[in-house]
Amino acid sequence: MASRLGLALVAEENASGYRLIFVDQMLQLQKCGSRMGGIYVDFVNGKVGHRFRYGGGKGQLIAKAVGLKKGAPPSVLDLTAGLGRDAFVLASLGCQMTLLERSPIVAALLQDGLERAKSESEIAEIAEVIGRMTLVEAEALEYLQGGDSQPRPEVCYLDPMYPHSKKSALPGKEMLLFRELVGEDLDATELLAKARQVATKRVVVKRPRKAAVLADEEPDFQMSGKSTRYDIYLSLSHQVRRE
């Protein structure tokens, strides 16, 4: 893995920066010298596993946002996969998910989580869900610009990371490490515009409930929860057909 990612293989406990380390056969990202626990992907246990079992099914706001109704679930292209939690929820509801992740480090964590979940043979439902998730390590904008070489999804899902405001609360450990390691999603405006051309039905943008809309582009409609809001933009082709 060190060779594939172009990273140094070290054994010193006092190494600086970040490190990828296997703990109990689980790949974790840790900040050296920090007391914060490592970041890892686990689709079987913890909050993700609990949400899978007791999250509310198709009544969840995210399910409504992507247009999950009776009939065939839509194909969804997750442009900012991260640790794959939202993608897993949608896959558990039947959506065929393609997950794009631009960071090789985050993609490695995600791939490790997917592979471990597949090995959970005693939880057949988990393996079935993971089978509906395809991970692609790629820049989302470049992927969308692939033209006819890429299948067009019905829905594009975008959960961009924005510059941290000094007025807001300190972000959690995962967000803090993501900002330091991956950086901001500075191409979110271009992603939205291109995604509306590529998606055949809609683009869903996940936002904090009180945050401004992306790129000052008013959505066709919104769905809001206690802390999260989904801005829904109809695809350009869908709008033309409707008109």
Sequence and secondary structure as in RCSB ss.txt:
>XXXX:A:sequence
MASRLGLALVAEENASGYRLIFVDQMLQLQKCGSRMGGIYVDFVNGKVGHRFRYGGGKGQLIAKAVGLKKGAPPS
VLDLTAGLGRDAFVLASLGCQMTLLERSPIVAALLQDGLERAKSESEIAEIAEVIGRMTLVEAEALEYLQGGDSQ
PRPEVCYLDPMYPHSKKSALPGKEMLLFRELVGEDLDATELLAKARQVATKRVVVKRPRKAAVLADEEPDFQMSG
KSTRYDIYLSLSHQVRRE
>XXXX:A:secstr
 HHHHT      TT  SEEEEEETTEEEEEETT  S  B   SSSHHHHHHHHHS GGGSHHHHHTT  SSS  E
EEESS TT HHHHHHHHTT EEEEEE  HHHHHHHHHHHHHHHT TT HHHHHHHTTEEEEES HHHHHTTGGGS
   SEEEE       TTS    HHHHHHHHHT   TTHHHHHHHHHHH SSEEEEEEETTS  GGG   SEEEE 
SSEEEEEEE HHHHHHH 
